[in-house]
Amino acid sequence: MRVPPEEFEALVEQALEGLPEELAELLENVAVMVEEEPDPEDLEALEMAPDEELFGLYQGVPLAERDSFYQAAMPDRVIIYRGPILRYCDNRRQVIREVRDTVVHELGHHFGLDEDDMPY
């Protein structure tokens, strides 16, 4: 599937704009970024098999784990990986859905949800 980088980034923006307002308000100090491919070191740290694809990654401290002493020097990061999503999807509709699902999934980690608690 071919989706130019700028169009892919626009899909990520659309996914963020589509969040419910009560969630969007809690995304202070969270940077959502698009990268082409995951870092091999991240794949190794996640113990992923060579044939597995990583669509997104949350880097930070979930809201539920922060205490009154928590001070963020750097924003939490959500990274959406363009290459793996495009390899997985067969058409534009699937890309739009997978981008949305991945953005929501990774932001779920920011809110402290485990894999089993995710809406997608």
Secondary structure as GFF3:
##gff-version 3
##sequence-region A 1 120
A	DSSP	alpha_helix	5	17	.	.	.	ID=ss1
A	DSSP	alpha_helix	21	24	.	.	.	ID=ss2
A	DSSP	beta_strand	30	35	.	.	.	ID=ss3
A	DSSP	alpha_helix	40	45	.	.	.	ID=ss4
A	DSSP	beta_strand	56	59	.	.	.	ID=ss5
A	DSSP	three_ten_helix	63	65	.	.	.	ID=ss6
A	DSSP	beta_strand	76	81	.	.	.	ID=ss7
A	DSSP	alpha_helix	82	88	.	.	.	ID=ss8
A	DSSP	alpha_helix	92	110	.	.	.	ID=ss9
A	DSSP	three_ten_helix	115	117	.	.	.	ID=ss10
###
